[in-house]
Amino acid sequence: MARDTGEQALLPLGISARLGTRSPEINPAS
């Protein structure tokens, strides 16, 4: 269970970080 929770928590974080870095339009506040 710890693995699933960790992976599920890291996946969205990594995706958000990549999207934010690649697409500045998503984060106009940046």
LINPE-V534406 format. One record per run of one state. SS is the DSSP state (H for helix, E for strand, L for the rest). FROM is the first residue (numbers start at 0). TO is the last residue. If there is no record, write none. Layout:
# LINPE-V534406
SS/FROM/TO  SS/FROM/TO
This chain:
# LINPE-V534406
L/0/0  H/1/21  L/22/22  H/23/25  L/26/29
